């Protein structure tokens, strides 16, 4: 059997990546591997209905396969139009009508995690604080306590202001800390972001806020040492968070 006949017998057995590699070996290999019938066979394994037409829906089946079977690389975001230096966060935490915490926090202060977690933090919470997800964390000094039995009545509101335009947007609106995870020492609340109507197809994006606490032997009281906020459903980097904040319904 001639060498060319061997190639014609072997090439139909290859997958798309290997067949494409063969095209780079030599002109002879490329001429044989470029046969659109081979690529039609590969396309028929993925999209049988597209191969029922007498002609390919694109220029060639090779072009069709290369375009839609190529691994999709994550696109690089353009630089955000705002920075944390442009932002300030207004955080208020209530236990019914009693104000427990009220601060204006510059965006530059709201850091993505503790540089050094406080002593006494459990290993599971320390692992969470040191994780790769982008979480904005504020150390609380002085600390405040919440009666654990009344956690259903503890709520939080978070607004964010832009210094560059003097506009304000809402992140969390009086959401309750209705879940306490004692295994990771966090009390959690969330709300759905108000996205600008300019982006009509963005909805259901949650902002999460957590009260971080330590085990002090008293299960009736939560000793809060930190506040953490994230948008990890959709944003896991500083740039993604800034783009998301830029898309809020600023007023």
Buried (B, 14 or more C-beta within 10 A) or exposed (E): EEEEEEBBEEBEEBEBEEBBEBBEEEEEBEEBBBBBEBBBBBBBEEBEEBBEEEEBEBEBBBBBBBEEBEEEEEEEEEEBEBEBEBBBBBBBBBBEEEEBBEEEBEBEBBEBBBEEBBEEBBEEBBEBBEEEEBBBBBBBEEBBBBEBEEBEBBBBBBBBBBEEEEEBBBBBBEBBBBEBEEEBBBBBBBBEBBBBEEEEEBEEBBBBBBBBBBBEEEEEBBBBBBBBBBBBBBBBEBBBBBBBBBBBBBE
